[in-house]
Amino acid sequence: MALLTDLINLDLTDATEKIIAEYIWIGGSGMDLRSKARTLPGPVTDPSKLPKWNYDGSSTGQAPGEDSEVILYPQAIFKDPFRKGNNILVMCDCYTPAGEPIPTNKRFNAAKIFSNPDVAAEEPWYGIEQEYTLLQKDINWPLGWPVGGFPGPQGPYYCSIGADKSFGRDIVDAHYKACLFAGVNISGINGEVMPGQWEFQVGPTVGISAGDQVWVARYLLERITEIAGVVVTFDPKPIPGDWNGAGAHTNYSTESMRKDGGFEVIVAAVEKLKLKHKEHIAAYGEGNERRLTGKHETADINTFSWGVANRGASVRVGRETEQNGKGYFEDRRPASNMDPYVVTSMIAETTIMWKP
């Protein structure tokens, strides 16, 4: 008699040409990932060859009950590390039946910005450091923390090893490999300052692909924690008090910044970000005021600052970038629950398209 695991791991490639496509989209809260699967007649590698699909938007807070149909437009394909074979994950965005992007579709506007000729010519690169916290299911308390109590103060946990300091490595490593298998350009992982908190980095990625890849990496993490019976939170300050918050530092460069003389271009771009500080903060994630306090390696939310190698600044320029006279900078303001479509496109719009 076959076991359930045998059936889950069935390789379909010898039995049928058909494949399973898991369509992924972002729900009404802007952070809830949803997905459902359909059978396709054969392997597909081009998103434009995939059929559009629909779902009940009244059940995701994205449409009224009397006109509930929302249409999924396939935008990017990734290999499926759960079903393997020729099966795929499909990142979609959401439209009305008339073809209008629905209000929660942040990809549409981002794609417009990235297809602007000035932006496209600069080929913006992104590296996003996604922090997150693993929680014990049912009690919503960080993994490895005593129930109803606290671990020892921060210090021993960052990039740590050992059963008394590092909690959830199996999940982190499973996610790392799943991302590489899927085709997400994940570039590393590390344990964070607060116990139970981790980070993965996605990049370098170009333009709209940065948002697609971060969302799919988040999807994979949610699926893996589901299997492990653990909850993942992207809350920017999951535990109040003397504990680090969680961010999504966004590293950024353009063609002009990467060339000789790029340091001057970086300084000019950072000065533009300073002028639009309030607008960026408003779009950089909910609850960010609980994280950006001026403590725990953050700058105060109301004040824009930048500096070389300064982790307490809003924007940090690397020492190596200063020495080479070219390179990239890091916007340290985005919260862990930011929308990568919004943040990446907004940085490009402010630094390339906006003429103050």
Secondary structure as UniProt FT lines:
FT   HELIX           4..8
FT   TURN            13..15
FT   STRAND          19..26
FT   TURN            28..29
FT   STRAND          33..40
FT   HELIX           47..49
FT   STRAND          53..56
FT   HELIX           57..59
FT   TURN            60..61
FT   HELIX           65..67
FT   STRAND          69..79
FT   TURN            81..83
FT   TURN            85..86
FT   STRAND          88..95
FT   TURN            97..98
FT   TURN            103..104
FT   HELIX           107..114
FT   HELIX           117..122
FT   STRAND          125..136
FT   TURN            137..140
FT   STRAND          141..142
FT   TURN            143..144
FT   TURN            147..148
FT   TURN            158..159
FT   TURN            163..165
FT   HELIX           169..182
FT   STRAND          186..191
FT   TURN            195..196
FT   STRAND          197..206
FT   HELIX           208..228
FT   STRAND          230..233
FT   STRAND          247..253
FT   HELIX           255..258
FT   TURN            260..261
FT   HELIX           262..275
FT   HELIX           277..283
FT   TURN            286..287
FT   HELIX           288..290
FT   TURN            301..302
FT   STRAND          306..308
FT   TURN            311..312
FT   STRAND          315..317
FT   HELIX           319..324
FT   STRAND          329..331
FT   TURN            336..337
FT   HELIX           340..348
FT   HELIX           349..353
//
